[in-house]
Each structure stands twice: as C-alpha cells, then as structure tokens.
C-alpha cells in the first residue's frame, strides 16, 4: 500500500500530512511523509465517524506528534438530509414567523391537487417574532425595545433550545438589532446571525442558510472538538464546500460551509491531477458507494451561490456540482410496473452490498459488477476485503426471476441503467449549460468510477478520459492540495454606473481586511494571500445574476455583456444592476507535485479471463506493475488497491509519467 510520494517544489522540510475523507460507505486516507504516499480505506462508522478515522490511523501506524490532518466531514450533510439537527429556535421580525415554511411557494408536484403535507423546517412553536425592523434603505421602521428583548430572553429560557438562528429584515445593511438579540441568548447556546453567516439579500434563502448553520452547528462543533481531542496533538483542519480549508474551531462555528466538504476535496484533487496530466478542461464524476457527484472544471473550479442540499437552498459559496443517488451501493429493484429501478436508496456501509457479507440481502451496482467479473473478489481493497460472489448471485436471483432473465443479464441491466443515470447527470452539468462535452476530458474517480468511465464517455460522445492515480481516494488526496481560504460577500444594490470605482475598491478592501484577519489567526501572513474580487450583476429588471470578476467598472460591464451572450444567446442594452460584492481570499497552494514513476521493465498481464457477455479473453493487469508509456487495449481490467478500471473494447489506455491512465477511444461506437 506504499506508493510513490509527493514532494515539495520549494524543498522545505515537511511534516506528515494526512487527508481523510469520510464517505457514506468508506473512509479514505492519504498519508504523505515527504517521501512516500500511502493510501488506505476502512468502512465508515456513520454513528460515530471518528471511530473509523482512529481505526485507519492505527492501521497506518501514524504518530500524532507532528501530524497535520485535513478532514472532509459528512456530519453536517447527513444531519440536514436526515433531518436530525438540534432543537433550534428561529427569531425574526413581526409577521414573518412562517417565512421558512412558505418559502418560494414552489410545489414539488405541480399538478397534484392533494400533495402530501411537508414538515416545516422549524415548528411554529419554535418561531419567535420581535421588533427591530429596518427598511430597504437601512432606516429604522420599527425599533427593538428593552421589553421585547426581555420577552425574548424569557421565551428562550422556557424553550431551552440548543441553537438559535436570528434573521431580521435587512440586517445585512445594519446588524445592530441582530447583535442586541444575540446578547440575550442564554450562555452556552449556539447562535447563528444572518448578518454574520450570509449578509446578502433574499430573505428566504438567507433565513434558511442561517437556520441550517444553527440546526447542525452544535453537532458539527461537538464532533470536531471530540475528534480534535482524540487526535491531539495533531493539527486538525477542515475542508470547506468552497474548496479551501479552515481550522477546526472556526469550522464548528460555520457548519453551513461544510455541506459539500468531501466533494470539494475531490474537485481539488481532480484539478491538481488534471493540471499535471495536461488536461485542464475536465468533466468529472466521483462515484462512491452511496452517490455520484459530477462537475465541470475549466482551469479553475466553478463555485456557485445558488446550491441546494436536499430541499433547502444554500447561498454560501460551494463547488458547483450535481449529485445523484447512484453509487456502488445503489439498490436495484422492480417498480410497481415490473420495470427495473436502480437507486436512489443505498445499502451504504452497513449492511452494504450483498457481496460484502455483512447481511445485505438486496442486489446493488457493486454486486452486478462482481457478477459480471469486472470486480475481482481476490483483488478488492488490495485483497484486504474478500467479496462473496455467491451472496451477490443469491441477492440477484429474485430480481432476475422478476425480469424473466438470467442473473448475468440482470446484472448487465443494472449497470446499464446506472450508467444512464450518471450520463444524464453529466448532461445537466454540461449540455444543459451550453457546453459541448466532446471538448473535455472525462475524469473518473471514487472507488467505483473506473468501472463506468468508458461507457459514460461513449454516452456523451467523448473520446478521451482520465483515470487519475489514486483515483479511489482522490477526495482525500485533494484535501492535501487545498489552501486555507475565506469567502465573504455583501449585498450592495443599485446600478453599476452609479458607483465610482474608488467606492467599490473601498468596499472590497473592507472584505479583504475581514478575511485577512481571520486567516491571520490560522497562521497565514497577509503578504501570502491572494484576493479574487467579483460582482454579482444582472440587467435591471432581471431576477438572476451572473458572477463577473472585478476588473474595473467599464471592463467588468463589458465582460458581463459577453458572459450573458455566451450563457443565454443574447445581450441587452438595459442598465446593469450591481447586486452583491464577493471576495475570495486564499492562502498559498501547498507546493506539492507527483513525482515521475520509477522506470520498470514492461509488465505482462497477471492472467487472462473469460467474462460474461464479453467475446474473447480479457487481460487482467495490476496497475502498480505498469511501466510509464505502457499502452493497453480493451477489453481489459486494471486493478489497484482502492479501485478497478474497466477498459472497454474499442478503447486504449496509456500510463503517463505520474501513473495516470489516459484513455482514448480508438473505434466508433456501434
């Protein structure tokens, strides 16, 4: 499990670094000691994620002294998706008690006259109203009296919440009333203020984001403190949804920034590997045990401020990706009409797919790949975990009977349907945004990604793909390449032409100062920081904005017109409205690079196999034994410690200098 390592380009002395990505099925580890890179996996322990982390550290034999850990956590994400946050009180202005329940009045089922009632985010009994109302111009419409503050304090003592979310009208213009409310919250209660969490317009989205931060904040805070104490004296940093890291205590207070923590690490790893391999235009898909995340990278990672977690909008910066419930553990079944269905339900880590031998009884995508011979029972996790093919076939048999076909045919149907789900997700992130996927390289990672990469590339008409080195743990690897960062914003409002450039620069300087002060507390010097100012712009009268890098008022306006034309096919002569200022501040990127592989003599396939549905023999290769510039032709299986690549017929793969597999389509799809 020891592989060629990373090195510092600057040549400085380096501590041991550990990247840890906690997924729904596996917890992944990447260790770099300055000379060697080691990868490892253990089954996740969702009920107590730190148990899997401590188990993996013990199995890797890591000393805590001098260890620096970067962790991607799913605690916040799972709590939101499963609605298992803490008891949270929501405080707003008079008349807005139902704000989070009414939302945008969007219905899930537009034509259903009797939709099932939905559980409100916050029960009415935990919604409190008070004074302290501002107008859109920042003037006081309704004062906040001492009596009202006393009433709030009394109600909070009676309700005994674990967290409080404060969301007053136009608090992003003036936060004095929210601060006064915060001052009467009982000591020890987690507090989330909208003016601190998201100082932007859009009352509902700002309220939901503020509430989510409070709803999961205590859980994340307690978990991170628990983990930090158990790994001490190691230094613990946390991956944020925006692709940067922050120290654990700060992360606990900003839990809403961790909702895409693990996937963000995967995209940082994809960008890092892609740049070294000369592939900077990437369509990525991260297929794990529970879900698949797809994204588009053009040089840098795209961020969005209009993301969603489950049914909830989240306006804090996060990597722009699309997630579907299709993973190795996705369960296959028949619907009421007898048609095959795959996902979104997952077997997860416990009991897991039937072939794991942990009590799973339903067939999954992993079971299907095992039955088709594309997963090798003896090679899974480098031989560290045996797969039970008999159990997989037993789970598949009732499904095959219901479909009226053999077990292998049912397995093939499951794989094809899972591929179609993932191909459609890739179309959402590319074709539906006016991007031609044929101009990109498809990069697969995650433990199951390599098994499906050729089929997905063919479905999108793509002729080039990349299976990165250590792709099965790329999210953990990406965490070691992520900088410390802060993303701040502020709603401004008004026409762009009405703001003088010096005023805009002054406001950007203030945001930068706030970010620099926060990063200084984490040991990042001001002179090391990079700033990326941008504006959210729209034509006057529009509802949605485009984010444009700030390059002076005239140049920014010109860039907005061009971007609007590229995105929507036209530009307008309407005045441009300035909505939000955004400032991304990042510390230096870790100076890491993958070393070239050690030259070795050309290897031969370990064996040749006969697989169901494949004519002719299939060569079985061990990836660690391949020499640089080795060219393989499909059909072939390429196994490694943490994943397997299925090289389909009509494809060839070349091992590059760093151990990445560059795949090319050599024949037209029939």
C-alpha positions in Angstrom: 0.0 0.0 0.0 3.1 2.3 -0.2 3.2 4.3 -3.4 5.5 6.9 -4.9 5.1 10.1 -2.9 4.7 13.8 -3.3 7.4 16.3 -2.9 7.6 20.0 -2.1 8.7 22.1 -5.0 10.3 24.5 -2.6 12.3 21.7 -1.0 11.4 22.8 2.6 11.2 20.4 5.5 7.6 19.0 5.7 5.6 17.4 8.4 3.5 14.3 7.9 0.2 15.2 6.2 -3.0 13.1 6.4 -6.0 13.7 4.2 -9.2 12.0 5.5 -12.5 11.8 3.5 -15.4 10.3 5.4 -17.9 8.9 2.8 -21.2 7.1 3.2 -19.5 3.7 2.7 -15.8 4.1 3.1 -13.4 6.5 5.0 -10.4 7.2 2.8 -6.9 8.1 3.9 -3.9 9.6 2.1 -0.7 10.0 4.0 2.3 11.9 2.8 5.5 11.9 4.8 7.6 14.0 2.4 9.0 10.9 0.7 6.2 8.4 0.2 2.4 8.4 -0.3 0.3 5.8 1.3 -3.4 5.2 0.7 -5.8 3.3 2.9 -9.6 2.6 3.3 -11.8 1.4 6.1 -15.5 1.0 6.3 -17.2 4.2 7.6 -18.9 4.2 11.0 -21.8 6.7 10.4 -23.0 6.6 14.0 -19.5 7.8 15.2 -17.4 8.9 12.3 -14.3 9.4 14.4 -14.1 5.7 15.1 -13.3 4.9 11.5 -10.7 7.7 11.5 -9.0 6.4 14.6 -9.1 2.9 13.2 -7.5 4.0 10.0 -4.8 6.0 11.8 -4.0 3.0 14.0 -3.8 0.6 11.0 -1.5 3.1 9.2 0.7 3.3 12.4 0.6 7.2 12.5 2.2 9.1 15.3 0.2 12.1 16.5 3.1 14.4 17.1 4.0 16.5 14.1 0.9 15.2 12.2 -1.3 17.6 10.2 -4.8 16.4 9.3 -7.1 17.8 6.7 -10.6 16.3 7.1 -13.7 16.3 4.9 -16.7 15.6 7.1 -20.2 14.5 6.2 -21.6 15.2 9.7 -23.4 18.4 8.6 -24.6 16.9 5.3 -26.1 13.8 6.9 -27.8 15.8 9.6 -29.5 18.0 7.1 -30.5 15.2 4.7 -31.8 13.1 7.5 -33.4 16.0 9.4 -31.5 15.1 12.6 -30.3 18.5 13.6 -30.7 20.0 17.1 -33.6 21.8 18.7 -33.4 25.3 17.1 -35.3 28.5 17.7 -35.8 30.8 14.8 -36.1 34.6 15.6 -37.4 37.0 13.0 -39.5 40.2 12.7 -43.2 40.5 13.4 -45.3 39.0 10.7 -42.5 36.7 9.3 -42.9 33.7 11.6 -43.9 31.5 8.6 -41.1 32.7 6.3 -39.2 29.4 6.2 -42.4 27.3 5.9 -43.8 29.4 3.0 -40.5 29.7 1.2 -40.9 30.5 -2.5 -44.3 28.7 -2.7 -42.8 26.2 -5.1 -44.6 22.9 -5.2 -42.8 19.6 -5.7 -45.8 18.1 -7.6 -47.2 20.9 -9.7 -50.4 19.1 -10.8 -51.1 17.2 -7.6 -54.3 18.7 -6.1 -53.7 16.8 -2.8 -50.0 16.9 -2.2 -48.6 15.2 0.9 -48.0 17.7 3.7 -44.4 18.7 4.2 -42.7 19.0 7.5 -41.8 22.7 8.1 -38.1 23.4 8.7 -38.9 24.9 12.1 -42.1 24.1 14.1 -44.3 27.1 14.8 -43.7 26.7 18.5 -40.0 27.4 18.0 -40.5 30.5 15.8 -40.4 33.8 17.7 -41.2 37.3 16.4 -39.8 40.6 17.7 -39.2 44.3 16.7 -36.0 45.7 15.3 -37.1 46.1 11.7 -35.2 48.0 9.0 -36.4 49.3 5.7 -34.7 48.6 2.3 -32.8 51.9 2.7 -31.4 50.8 6.1 -33.6 53.2 8.1 -35.4 52.0 11.3 -39.0 51.1 10.6 -39.7 49.6 14.0 -37.4 49.8 17.0 -36.3 47.0 19.2 -37.3 47.8 22.8 -35.9 46.6 26.1 -39.3 45.0 26.8 -39.1 42.9 23.6 -35.6 41.8 24.5 -36.8 40.7 27.9 -39.7 38.8 26.4 -37.2 37.0 24.0 -34.9 36.1 26.9 -37.9 34.7 28.9 -39.1 32.6 25.9 -35.6 31.2 25.2 -35.3 30.2 28.9 -38.6 28.4 28.6 -38.0 26.7 25.3 -34.4 25.6 26.2 -33.1 25.3 22.6 -29.6 24.0 21.7 -29.3 26.6 19.0 -30.8 30.0 17.9 -31.0 31.4 14.4 -31.5 35.2 14.1 -32.8 36.5 10.8 -34.1 40.1 10.9 -35.1 42.1 7.8 -32.3 43.9 6.0 -29.8 43.0 8.8 -27.1 42.9 6.1 -27.4 46.7 5.9 -27.1 47.2 9.7 -26.6 44.4 12.2 -27.2 46.3 15.4 -30.6 44.7 16.1 -29.4 41.2 15.5 -26.5 41.8 17.9 -28.9 43.0 20.6 -30.9 39.8 20.2 -27.8 37.7 20.3 -26.9 39.4 23.6 -30.0 38.0 25.4 -29.5 34.4 24.3 -28.7 32.1 27.3 -24.9 31.4 27.6 -23.8 28.1 26.1 -26.4 28.2 23.3 -25.2 28.1 19.7 -26.0 31.3 17.9 -26.2 31.9 14.2 -26.8 35.5 12.9 -27.8 36.2 9.3 -25.6 39.3 9.3 -22.6 37.1 10.1 -23.4 33.9 8.2 -24.8 35.5 5.0 -25.0 39.3 4.7 -27.0 39.2 1.5 -30.5 39.9 0.2 -33.1 37.2 -0.5 -34.9 36.9 2.8 -36.0 33.3 2.5 -32.6 31.9 1.3 -30.8 34.0 3.9 -33.1 32.7 6.6 -32.7 29.0 5.5 -28.9 29.3 5.4 -28.8 31.0 8.8 -31.2 28.3 10.2 -29.1 25.4 8.7 -26.0 26.8 10.3 -27.7 26.8 13.7 -29.5 23.5 13.1 -26.3 21.5 12.5 -23.8 23.7 14.1 -23.7 22.1 17.6 -23.5 18.6 16.1 -20.5 19.7 13.9 -18.9 21.6 16.7 -19.2 18.7 19.2 -17.9 16.2 16.6 -14.9 18.3 15.7 -14.0 19.0 19.3 -14.3 15.3 20.1 -12.2 14.4 17.1 -9.6 17.1 17.8 -9.2 15.9 21.4 -8.7 12.3 20.2 -6.1 13.1 17.6 -4.2 15.6 19.7 -1.6 16.9 19.5 -2.1 16.6 15.7 -3.3 19.7 14.0 -6.8 19.4 12.6 -8.1 21.4 9.6 -11.5 21.0 7.8 -12.3 21.1 4.1 -14.9 23.7 3.2 -17.5 23.5 0.5 -15.7 26.2 -1.5 -12.5 24.1 -1.9 -10.4 25.7 0.8 -9.6 24.7 4.4 -10.1 26.2 7.8 -9.1 25.3 11.3 -11.5 23.0 13.2 -12.8 25.5 15.8 -13.7 28.1 13.0 -15.4 25.3 11.0 -17.5 24.3 14.0 -19.0 27.9 14.1 -19.6 27.9 10.3 -21.1 24.5 9.8 -23.1 25.5 6.8 -19.8 26.0 4.9 -19.1 22.2 5.3 -22.1 20.8 3.5 -20.0 19.8 0.4 -16.8 19.2 2.3 -15.9 15.8 0.8 -16.9 16.5 -2.8 -14.9 19.8 -2.7 -11.8 17.8 -1.9 -12.5 15.5 -4.9 -12.6 18.5 -7.2 -9.4 20.0 -5.7 -7.7 16.6 -6.4 -9.1 16.5 -9.9 -7.8 19.9 -10.7 -4.4 19.1 -9.2 -4.0 15.8 -11.2 -5.5 17.3 -14.4 -3.0 20.1 -14.5 -0.1 17.8 -14.1 -1.5 15.5 -16.8 -2.1 18.4 -19.2 -5.9 18.1 -19.0 -7.3 21.3 -17.6 -10.8 21.1 -19.2 -12.5 18.3 -17.3 -15.9 16.8 -16.8 -15.6 14.9 -13.5 -17.6 12.2 -11.9 -16.9 10.9 -8.4 -18.7 7.6 -8.0 -18.6 6.3 -4.4 -20.6 3.8 -2.5 -23.7 6.0 -2.0 -23.8 8.7 -4.6 -22.2 10.2 -7.7 -21.1 13.8 -7.9 -20.5 15.4 -11.3 -18.8 18.8 -12.1 -17.1 20.8 -14.8 -13.6 22.3 -14.4 -12.2 24.8 -16.9 -8.8 25.7 -15.4 -10.3 26.5 -12.1 -13.2 25.1 -10.1 -16.5 26.7 -10.5 -18.3 27.9 -7.4 -22.0 28.7 -7.0 -24.0 30.7 -4.6 -27.3 29.0 -5.6 -26.6 25.5 -4.4 -29.1 23.1 -2.7 -28.7 20.4 0.0 -31.8 18.2 -0.3 -34.8 20.5 -0.5 -33.0 23.5 1.0 -31.3 26.4 -0.8 -27.8 27.3 0.5 -26.4 30.6 -0.6 -22.8 30.3 0.8 -20.1 29.6 -1.8 -19.7 25.9 -2.7 -18.3 23.9 -5.6 -20.8 23.8 -8.5 -21.7 20.2 -8.9 -24.7 18.0 -9.5 -25.3 15.0 -7.2 -27.5 11.9 -7.8 -28.2 8.8 -5.8 -26.2 6.4 -8.0 -23.3 4.7 -6.4 -21.8 1.3 -6.0 -24.2 0.6 -3.1 -27.3 1.8 -5.0 -30.0 -0.9 -4.6 -31.7 -2.4 -7.7 -35.4 -3.4 -7.5 -38.6 -3.6 -9.6 -41.1 -0.8 -9.5 -44.9 -1.3 -9.3 -45.0 -1.9 -13.1 -42.3 -4.5 -13.1 -39.6 -2.2 -14.5 -36.0 -2.2 -13.3 -35.0 0.6 -11.0 -31.6 1.5 -9.6 -31.3 3.8 -6.6 -31.6 6.3 -5.1 -31.8 4.0 -2.0 -28.3 2.7 -1.0 -27.1 -0.2 1.1 -24.4 2.2 2.5 -21.7 0.8 4.7 -24.0 -1.2 6.9 -25.1 -3.7 5.8 -23.6 -2.8 2.4 -23.9 -4.7 -0.8 -24.7 -8.4 -0.5 -21.2 -9.3 -1.6 -19.7 -7.6 1.4 -21.0 -10.5 3.6 -22.4 -8.1 6.2 -26.1 -9.1 5.9 -27.1 -7.2 2.8 -29.9 -9.0 1.0 -30.7 -6.7 -1.9 -28.7 -6.5 -5.2 -26.6 -3.4 -5.8 -24.4 -2.0 -8.6 -21.4 -3.4 -6.8 -23.0 -6.9 -6.8 -23.7 -6.5 -10.5 -20.1 -5.6 -11.4 -18.9 -8.6 -9.3 -21.2 -11.0 -11.1 -20.0 -9.6 -14.5 -16.4 -10.3 -13.4 -15.4 -6.6 -13.5 -14.8 -6.6 -9.8 -12.3 -9.3 -8.8 -13.1 -10.9 -5.4 -9.4 -11.6 -4.6 -8.3 -8.0 -5.5 -10.8 -5.8 -3.7 -9.1 -3.3 -1.4 -5.8 -5.0 -2.4 -7.0 -8.3 -1.1 -7.8 -6.8 2.3 -11.6 -7.5 2.0 -12.9 -10.6 0.3 -16.1 -10.3 -1.8 -18.7 -13.1 -1.7 -19.9 -13.8 -5.2 -22.3 -16.5 -4.1 -24.1 -13.9 -1.9 -24.2 -11.5 -4.8 -25.8 -14.1 -7.0 -28.3 -15.1 -4.3 -29.4 -11.5 -3.9 -29.6 -11.0 -7.7 -31.7 -14.2 -8.3 -35.1 -12.9 -7.3 -34.6 -9.7 -9.4 -33.6 -11.8 -12.4 -36.6 -14.0 -12.0 -38.9 -11.0 -11.9 -37.3 -9.7 -15.1 -37.5 -13.1 -16.7 -33.8 -13.3 -17.5 -30.6 -14.8 -16.1 -28.5 -13.4 -13.3 -25.8 -12.1 -15.6 -28.4 -10.4 -17.9 -30.0 -8.8 -14.8 -26.5 -7.6 -13.7 -25.9 -6.1 -17.1 -29.2 -4.3 -17.0 -28.4 -2.8 -13.6 -25.0 -1.5 -14.8 -26.6 0.0 -18.0 -29.3 1.8 -16.0 -26.8 3.1 -13.5 -24.7 4.4 -16.4 -27.7 6.2 -17.9 -28.4 7.9 -14.6 -24.9 9.1 -14.4 -24.7 10.2 -18.1 -27.9 12.3 -17.6 -26.2 14.0 -14.6 -23.2 14.8 -16.8 -25.5 16.3 -19.4 -27.1 18.5 -16.7 -23.7 20.0 -15.8 -22.5 20.4 -19.5 -25.0 20.2 -22.3 -27.8 21.9 -20.5 -25.4 24.8 -19.8 -24.4 25.2 -23.4 -21.1 23.3 -23.0 -20.1 20.6 -25.5 -18.7 17.6 -23.5 -16.7 16.5 -26.6 -14.3 19.3 -26.0 -13.5 18.0 -22.5 -11.7 15.0 -20.9 -13.9 12.8 -18.7 -12.1 12.2 -15.4 -13.5 9.4 -13.1 -12.6 8.9 -9.5 -14.1 7.4 -6.4 -13.9 3.7 -5.6 -16.4 2.8 -8.4 -15.7 5.4 -11.0 -13.2 3.5 -13.2 -15.7 0.7 -13.8 -18.0 3.0 -15.7 -15.8 5.6 -17.3 -15.7 4.2 -20.8 -19.5 3.7 -21.0 -20.1 7.2 -19.8 -17.7 8.8 -22.2 -19.3 6.9 -25.1 -22.8 8.1 -24.0 -21.6 11.7 -24.2 -19.7 11.3 -27.5 -16.4 11.9 -25.7 -13.2 10.2 -27.0 -10.8 10.9 -24.1 -10.9 10.1 -20.5 -8.5 10.2 -17.5 -8.4 7.7 -14.6 -6.1 9.5 -12.1 -3.5 7.9 -10.0 -5.1 7.1 -6.5 -8.5 7.9 -8.0 -10.2 5.7 -5.4 -9.1 8.2 -2.7 -8.9 11.4 -4.8 -11.0 13.4 -2.4 -8.6 12.7 0.5 -5.6 13.5 -1.8 -7.3 16.7 -2.9 -7.5 17.9 0.7 -3.7 17.9 0.8 -3.6 20.3 -2.2 -6.2 22.8 -0.8 -5.2 26.2 0.5 -6.6 27.9 3.6 -9.4 30.3 2.4 -12.3 32.6 3.2 -15.2 33.7 1.0 -17.0 36.9 2.1 -19.9 38.7 0.5 -22.1 41.8 0.9 -25.3 42.9 -0.8 -25.0 46.4 -2.2 -27.7 47.2 -4.7 -28.1 49.9 -7.3 -26.9 50.5 -10.8 -23.2 49.7 -11.6 -22.9 53.0 -13.3 -23.8 54.9 -10.1 -20.9 53.5 -8.2 -17.5 55.2 -8.5 -14.6 52.8 -8.9 -12.9 54.1 -5.7 -16.0 53.3 -3.7 -16.2 49.7 -5.0 -12.5 49.3 -4.3 -13.0 50.6 -0.8 -15.7 48.0 -0.1 -13.6 45.2 -1.5 -10.7 46.3 0.8 -13.0 46.0 3.8 -14.0 42.5 2.9 -10.4 41.6 2.3 -9.4 43.0 5.7 -12.0 40.8 7.4 -10.8 37.7 5.6 -7.1 38.5 6.2 -7.7 38.9 10.0 -9.5 35.5 10.1 -6.7 33.8 8.2 -4.0 35.5 10.3 -5.4 33.6 13.3 -4.7 30.4 11.4 -1.1 31.4 10.7 -1.4 32.8 7.2 0.5 36.0 6.7 -1.2 38.9 4.8 1.5 39.0 2.2 0.8 35.4 1.3 -2.8 36.0 0.5 -4.4 36.1 -3.0 -7.6 38.1 -3.4 -10.3 37.5 -6.1 -12.9 40.2 -6.1 -16.1 39.8 -8.1 -19.5 41.2 -8.6 -23.0 39.6 -9.0 -24.5 41.6 -11.9 -27.8 41.5 -13.8 -29.7 43.6 -16.2 -32.2 45.9 -14.4 -35.4 44.0 -14.0 -33.9 40.5 -14.0 -34.1 38.2 -11.0 -30.9 36.1 -11.5 -27.3 37.3 -11.6 -24.0 36.4 -13.2 -20.8 36.5 -11.2 -18.1 38.5 -13.0 -14.5 39.1 -11.9 -13.9 42.7 -10.9 -11.5 44.4 -13.5 -12.6 48.0 -13.3 -16.1 49.3 -13.9 -16.0 49.5 -17.8 -14.2 46.2 -18.3 -16.5 44.4 -15.8 -19.6 45.7 -17.6 -18.2 44.6 -21.0 -17.4 41.1 -19.5 -20.9 40.9 -18.2 -22.5 41.5 -21.6 -20.2 38.9 -23.2 -20.9 36.3 -20.5 -24.7 36.9 -20.7 -24.5 36.4 -24.5 -22.5 33.2 -24.1 -24.8 31.8 -21.5 -28.2 32.9 -22.8 -27.5 33.6 -26.5 -28.1 37.3 -26.3 -27.2 40.5 -24.6 -29.3 43.6 -23.8 -29.0 47.4 -23.9 -30.5 47.6 -20.4 -28.6 49.2 -17.5 -26.6 46.8 -15.4 -27.5 46.4 -11.8 -24.9 45.6 -9.1 -26.3 43.2 -6.6 -23.5 41.6 -4.5 -19.8 42.1 -3.9 -17.8 38.9 -3.3 -14.3 38.4 -2.1 -12.5 35.1 -2.2 -9.2 35.2 -0.2 -6.8 32.2 -0.4 -3.5 31.4 1.2 -0.7 29.8 -0.8 -1.4 26.5 -2.5 0.6 23.7 -0.9 3.7 23.2 -3.1 3.1 19.6 -4.0 3.8 17.6 -7.1 3.5 14.0 -8.0 6.9 12.5 -8.9 7.6 10.6 -12.0 7.2 6.8 -11.8 10.3 4.8 -11.3 11.2 3.2 -14.6 10.5 -0.5 -14.7 10.5 -3.2 -17.3 7.3 -3.7 -19.3 4.9 -5.9 -17.4 2.6 -8.7 -18.6 -1.0 -9.3 -17.7 -1.4 -11.3 -14.5 -3.9 -13.6 -16.2 -6.5 -13.7 -19.0 -10.2 -14.1 -18.1 -13.4 -15.1 -19.7 -16.2 -12.6 -18.6 -19.9 -12.8 -19.1 -21.1 -11.0 -22.2 -17.6 -10.4 -23.5 -16.3 -12.2 -26.6 -12.7 -13.2 -26.4 -10.3 -13.1 -23.5 -10.0 -10.2 -21.1 -6.4 -9.3 -19.9 -6.1 -8.6 -16.1 -3.4 -6.0 -15.3 -2.1 -4.8 -11.9 -1.8 -1.0 -12.2 1.2 -0.8 -9.8 3.2 -3.1 -12.1 2.7 -1.0 -15.3 5.7 0.9 -16.7 5.4 4.5 -17.9 4.1 4.8 -21.5 2.7 1.2 -21.4 -0.3 1.0 -23.7 -3.2 -1.4 -23.0 -6.0 -2.3 -25.3 -9.5 -3.2 -24.3 -11.3 -5.2 -23.2 -9.1 -5.3 -20.1 -9.3 -5.0 -16.3 -6.8 -2.8 -14.4 -6.8 -3.4 -10.7 -5.3 -1.4 -7.8 -5.6 -1.2 -4.1 -8.6 1.1 -3.9 -10.4 0.8 -7.3 -10.7 -1.1 -10.5 -10.8 0.3 -14.1 -12.8 -1.5 -16.8 -11.2 -0.7 -20.2 -14.0 -1.5 -22.7 -13.5 -2.9 -26.2 -12.5 -0.1 -28.6 -10.6 1.8 -26.0 -6.9 2.0 -25.2 -5.1 3.2 -22.1 -1.6 4.7 -21.7 0.2 5.1 -18.4 1.7 8.5 -18.2 4.8 9.6 -16.3 3.0 10.1 -13.0 0.9 6.9 -13.1 -2.4 8.4 -14.5 -4.2 6.3 -17.1 -5.1 8.3 -20.3 -7.9 6.6 -22.1 -8.6 7.2 -25.8 -11.5 5.9 -28.0 -10.0 4.0 -30.9 -13.1 2.8 -32.7 -16.5 4.3 -33.4 -19.3 3.1 -31.1 -21.6 0.6 -32.8 
